[in-house]
Amino acid sequence: MSDIFYLLKLFYHKDKRNFIVFCTTSFLTAPILFSELFATKHVVDIIQNNNDYSYQYILSAVILLMLFLYIGSTNSSLKAISSTNLTITSIFELENSILMKTSRLALADIEDPLIKTKREMAKRLSLFGLLDQWTGFIVNLLTLITIIVVLSYYGFYYLVIIVCFVLILQLYIIKWASRKVENITQNQTSSVRVINYLVEILVSRSTIQEVRTYGMHHFLYNKLKNIFFKNFKQMQKKVILFESVNLSQNIINTLLNGVTITVLVVVLGGSSKSAGLFVILFQIINQLFILIPSIIKNFSELAVSRMRYKEYMSYMMLKEPETLDGNSSIRNNNSIQVQVNNLSFRYNSNSSETLKNINLTINSGERIAFVGDNGSGKTTLVKLILGLYNPTKGIVEWVDNGIVVNNRVGNIRVVFQDFIKLYRPIRENIALGNIEKINEDSNLKIVLEKAEADQFATNLDTLLGPQFGGNDLSGGQWQKLALARAYLNEGNLTIFDEPTAALDPYSEQKAFETFVKLGDKKTSIIVTHRLYMAKFVDRIYLFENGEIVECGTHQELIDKKGKYEKMYTLQSSLYL
Ligand SMILES: Nc1ncnc2c1ncn2[C@@H]1O[C@H](COP(=O)(O)OP(=O)(O)OP(=O)(O)O)[C@@H](O)[C@H]1O
């Protein structure tokens, strides 16, 4: 029952007026219906005993009947309007709550395929649908109880027993079928994600060139076809299951309908009971046979929605990391010290550790380089320092004047390997680095110049992204925008992870000079394969298979004649 209380609280707070209208109109449905039925009985009785009543009395009874009919249609219109408004509120609330939750989760959890599936399952809930099904269920139940009371009152106990038995049987079957269907749907969710991914590869601008050049189209298409048909078979299973249940219910209901009407005709036909009583019982029986399928449908939808509510709640209850408190308002520009002690890290999807027993201290204002083979763990360590992942073992701390800094959000000047290419105006692309400066045109232009982006980014309001009718940029031009974005944020730590991979030699040199200049007073880390850059930093850490194998200044490592010296000599020889 926790779901109903959650919904009542949610809709009451988010859209009080529509919520009250919806609940009132829903619960008025049954009293209005019975008022209509009894008014009809009254009119029929008056007509049957015509002589006993005045025409004025007959007229007032007919007007009363019409009044109930009008109230009924007004009630259902008001209910429809409030339902539409609550549906919109519900769609927004669901999307919003899932987005907010995702933004608070640890990066490792967001990447976890099981949690991705959980998120997709959570998205299938309709909050208003669940409220509507609950109210529908309660209203239907109250209507059924009233019908049972009326039938019992007029002596049709055996009909009541048969109806109750059939109903309980059908509810049980529908609950069983809903569980089965939901299990099939869960299996489908991850295959739907693969289908969407393959379709994206086949049509996306960034992938289509390689797909065409390598002639991968047929291979990918066949993979897509296989998964699609597997998925299609599961869908068929669902349809067959549901239709068999529907068919059996229709057969039972039609049979029951025939039996009850026959009983009614036989019992009342030969008796001296009033025509009004026959009319009301006949209509009540008709209502019963509208009500039974409606209760069953409602019950099955409610069972599915409640399962989806559980999935939604299990996503919303996922544990959030403590360090990412998201409060970016406490920005400061102090240079910080980074301490990494006995750190080990394993990605959830990997069986072995990516980083093993890392120990390092980067003092305030130092410039550091991380170098090493591909896949040796440099970027992973950067992400741990940024607080994007939590260590499996050990600790990473930022220390500002002897005090540990918990909030790392917004206090970093960073260029990632995979940076955002925002298909929005140039202004917004840069201002991502520090949104408070979005309208400071002179500052935006200064950072564009620093990043060598001022030649092509002449107008801050130029829209980017051909998909949306904007301009496209080359890989290097996008990278220059990412640098400009980083320059806009003062921060207390600078991290450049392969910031120059797509730049021409002149721009690369300029970017490196800027990195060195920015690092005059700021703690800075550069991750690079261009070892000449490492010459100018205070200390170099060389990574191999997730461990730091060498550490020192450029000259110390050259003198050591270890792996760094070999790599440096090899790279230098390529330029001779
Ligand atoms: N999100 C992830 N989930 C699982 N494994 C990952 C993830 N990201 C990286 N890895 C694995 O962790 C290892 C280290 O990757 P990382 O990106 O840290 O290396 P790197 O030293 O920065 O490499 P490069 O020089 O190529 O950028 C690799 O084996 C990679 O496959």
Ligand as a Chemical Component Dictionary entry (heavy atoms), coordinates in Angstrom:
data_LIG
# 
_chem_comp.id                   LIG 
_chem_comp.type                 NON-POLYMER 
_chem_comp.pdbx_formal_charge   0 
_chem_comp.three_letter_code    LIG 
# 
loop_
_chem_comp_atom.comp_id 
_chem_comp_atom.atom_id 
_chem_comp_atom.alt_atom_id 
_chem_comp_atom.type_symbol 
_chem_comp_atom.charge 
_chem_comp_atom.model_Cartn_x 
_chem_comp_atom.model_Cartn_y 
_chem_comp_atom.model_Cartn_z 
_chem_comp_atom.pdbx_ordinal 
LIG N1  N1  N 0 34.183 2.353  -17.848 1  
LIG C1  C1  C 0 34.985 1.299  -17.865 2  
LIG N2  N2  N 0 34.499 0.082  -17.548 3  
LIG C2  C2  C 0 35.315 -0.998 -17.547 4  
LIG N3  N3  N 0 36.618 -0.964 -17.840 5  
LIG C3  C3  C 0 37.158 0.221  -18.166 6  
LIG C4  C4  C 0 36.370 1.411  -18.206 7  
LIG N4  N4  N 0 37.171 2.439  -18.563 8  
LIG C5  C5  C 0 38.406 1.915  -18.741 9  
LIG N5  N5  N 0 38.402 0.584  -18.501 10 
LIG C6  C6  C 0 39.554 -0.330 -18.553 11 
LIG O1  O1  O 0 40.526 0.121  -17.625 12 
LIG C7  C7  C 0 41.822 0.005  -18.149 13 
LIG C8  C8  C 0 42.568 1.346  -18.017 14 
LIG O2  O2  O 0 41.914 2.303  -18.847 15 
LIG P1  P1  P 0 42.369 3.834  -18.852 16 
LIG O3  O3  O 0 41.456 4.561  -19.755 17 
LIG O4  O4  O 0 42.502 4.298  -17.467 18 
LIG O5  O5  O 0 43.823 3.713  -19.506 19 
LIG P2  P2  P 0 44.804 4.869  -19.996 20 
LIG O6  O6  O 0 46.127 4.589  -19.357 21 
LIG O7  O7  O 0 44.228 6.209  -19.776 22 
LIG O8  O8  O 0 44.858 4.521  -21.545 23 
LIG P3  P3  P 0 45.091 5.478  -22.812 24 
LIG O9  O9  O 0 46.505 5.876  -22.794 25 
LIG O10 O10 O 0 44.801 4.573  -23.950 26 
LIG O11 O11 O 0 44.150 6.614  -22.704 27 
LIG C9  C9  C 0 41.684 -0.479 -19.580 28 
LIG O12 O12 O 0 41.983 -1.836 -19.634 29 
LIG C10 C10 C 0 40.216 -0.268 -19.915 30 
LIG O13 O13 O 0 39.729 -1.301 -20.717 31 
# 
loop_
_chem_comp_bond.comp_id 
_chem_comp_bond.atom_id_1 
_chem_comp_bond.atom_id_2 
_chem_comp_bond.value_order 
_chem_comp_bond.pdbx_ordinal 
LIG N1  C1  SING 1  
LIG C1  N2  SING 2  
LIG C1  C4  DOUB 3  
LIG N2  C2  DOUB 4  
LIG C2  N3  SING 5  
LIG N3  C3  DOUB 6  
LIG C3  C4  SING 7  
LIG C3  N5  SING 8  
LIG C4  N4  SING 9  
LIG N4  C5  DOUB 10 
LIG C5  N5  SING 11 
LIG N5  C6  SING 12 
LIG C6  O1  SING 13 
LIG C6  C10 SING 14 
LIG O1  C7  SING 15 
LIG C7  C8  SING 16 
LIG C7  C9  SING 17 
LIG C8  O2  SING 18 
LIG O2  P1  SING 19 
LIG P1  O3  DOUB 20 
LIG P1  O4  SING 21 
LIG P1  O5  SING 22 
LIG O5  P2  SING 23 
LIG P2  O6  DOUB 24 
LIG P2  O7  SING 25 
LIG P2  O8  SING 26 
LIG O8  P3  SING 27 
LIG P3  O9  DOUB 28 
LIG P3  O10 SING 29 
LIG P3  O11 SING 30 
LIG C9  O12 SING 31 
LIG C9  C10 SING 32 
LIG C10 O13 SING 33 
# 
